[in-house]
Amino acid sequence: MSDFYKKILDNNKKWVQDKLAISPNYFKNLAEGQEPPLLWIGCSDSRVPANEIIGAEPGEVFVHRNIANMVLHTDMNMLSVLDYAVNALKVKHVIVCGHYGCGGVKAAMGNNSIGIIDNWIRHIKDVYRFHHEELDAITDEKERFNKFVEINVKEQVMDLAKTSIVQNAWKNGQELSLHGWVYGLNDGYVTDLGVNFSCDKDLDDVYQLKF
């Protein structure tokens, strides 16, 4: 058994004991069910732990993560998580959280082939294509990279608002708000990008579904 593998098993035992020391019924209460108010759609990057960033406990955040926090209408994994969160758990907020220094976004700015992930990154390249004039006008590469991260988050929130799952919830009068954040790896703070939806009125008419 490797030292690392043994360490994470030992860490689990310590974590359990620490939680039980605070509350003897900690795990018993968790096992009774979950009613999280928030769905977090974030990047798979190991440096961006959803719960820790916002100081949330287990049971408070329903989480979906993928490369570059994408919301794709053909991604059955993401749609299944979203459907369960909205229609079963009745979450009141969905946050799409990107992060500065995102490797997926960085890869989409170049032409190097990485592997099967090239097919995923193509969707991020589409975002660049839609906003290429604004992005190409930024001469500083790091600044352009950061702006691309922000624009990608905004586009994913827009795509989230366009889903039939979210729009159906709004049509039924369900309280549901969408938000776009960016996390700073270098300082730990999140930035609210000001892209917030609580109904479909801010979407173009063509995206407003009739039920």
N, C-alpha and C positions, 0 to 999 in steps of 0.2 A: 504494500500500500504506500503510495507516494506521500510525502510530507504535506503537500498541499491538500490532497484528498482527505487525509486524516484531520487536517486543521479545520476544514469546513464542516466535517461531522462533529468535531468537538465544539465548534462555534455554535452549531445548532443546539446542542445540549445546554450550553451556557445561556443562549438566548431564551430558551424555554424556562430555565430556572430564574432568569432575571424577570421575565414577565409574570411568572407565578408568585415571585416575591412581592410584586406590586399588587397583583390581584389573583387570589387563588382560583377564581372562576374565569380567568381571562380566556382560555381556550374553549371552555364550556359555553361561554357567551358567544364567541365567534362561530361555533358550530351550529348555533340555532338559526343562522341565516344572515343575509346581507341586505342592507338598504343604503348603498352608497349614493350620495347626491351628485356624484361627478363621474363622467367617463373621460379618461385621459387618452388621447391618441398622440403618441410620441415616437421618437426615434429609438431604434434598437441599441444605439450607442450605450456602452456600459457605464459611461460617465454621467448619464442623465436618469437617475432613479426617481420615478414619478412621486412616490410617497414621501421620500426624504426631502425633496425640493420644497414641498409645500407643508411639511410637518404633519402629514396625515398618518393615521394609524391603519393597520390592516382592517379591512371592512369599510373604509371610507372612500376608496378610489377604485373604480373598475378600469382596467388598463388594457389597451391594445397598442402594440409597438411594431414598427416595421422600419426598413431602411428609409430614412429621410421623411418620416411621419406623413406618408402619402394617403390620400383618400381617393381610391379608385373605384369607379362604379362597377368594375368587373372583378373586384377582389371579394370573393365570397367569405373569406375569413373576416375581413374588416366589416363587411355588411352584416354578417352573423353577430358579431360583437355589438355593433351599433343597434341592430334590431332588438337584441336581448336587453341591452342597457336602457333603451328608450321605452320599449313596450312591456318588458317584464319587470325590470328594476325601477322604472320611472325616474331615471336620473333627471335632474333639473338643469345641469350644465354639462356641456361637452367642450373640452379644451383641446385644440390642436397645438402642440408645443414642439417647435423646432429648436435648434440650438446653433449658435455660432461655431464655426469650425466643423460643420457636418461633412463627413467624408462622402456621403452620397451626393450631396449638392455640389461639392468640389469636383467629383468625378464627372458630373453632368456638364461642367464647364470645359471639359477637355475631350479628347478623341481616343484616348487609350482604351483598348479592350481589356476588361477585367475577367469576364467569364459570363455565366448565365445572368449575373446581375445587370449586364448591359441592357437586357430587355426591360428590367425594372427602371433603370436610370433613364431610359428613353422618355418616360412620362415626365421626368424632371426636366429633360431637355425641351420638351414641349412648352413648359412654363417659361423657359428662357426665350424660346422663339416668340412667344406672345408678348414678351416685354423686352425684346432685344434692343430697341432704340434707347430706352431708359438705361439699361444695363451697359450697353456698349459706350454710352456717353461718359461713363465713370472710368477715368484713366487709372486710378489707383486700384490695383488688383485686389488688395485686402478689402477695401471699401466696397468694391463691386461684388465680391464674394459675400460680404455681410448683407448687402442689399438683396442679393439673390436669395439668401436664406429667408429673409423677411418676406419677400414677394412670394416665395414658395408656400410659406405658411398661410398667407392671405388667400392664395388660390385654393389651398386645401379646405379652408373654412368655407369658401364660396361653394366648392364642390360638395361639401357636407350639407350645406343648406339646400342644394339641388336634389338631394336624394329623396326618394318617395317615402322613406322611413321618417325622416325629419319633417317633411311637408305634411304628411298624414297626421303626425302628432300635433302640429300647429293647427291643422284644420279641425281637429277634435278638441281644441282649446287647451291642450296640455302645456304646462309651463316648461319651456325648454329654451335655453339660451346657448348660443355658440360663441366661442372666443378663440382668438389667435394670440399665442405667446411665443417669445423667443427666450431661451435660457442662455446665460453667459457662462461658459465653462471657466473663464478666468476670474470671475467674481461671485458666482453663485446666484446672482439675481435674475429674476424673470422680468421681461418687458412686455406689457400689454400693447399690442400693435394697433389697438383701436378698431379692429374689425370684429364687430359684435352683431349677432343676429338673434332676434327673438320672434320673428315672423318672416313670411316670404315677400313682404312688400318692397324690400330693397333689392329683390331680384328682378331681372328683366322679365317681361311678361311671358316670353317663350318658355321660361323655366318654371313658371307657376302652375303646378299640376291641379287639375280639377278632379275631385273625388265624388 
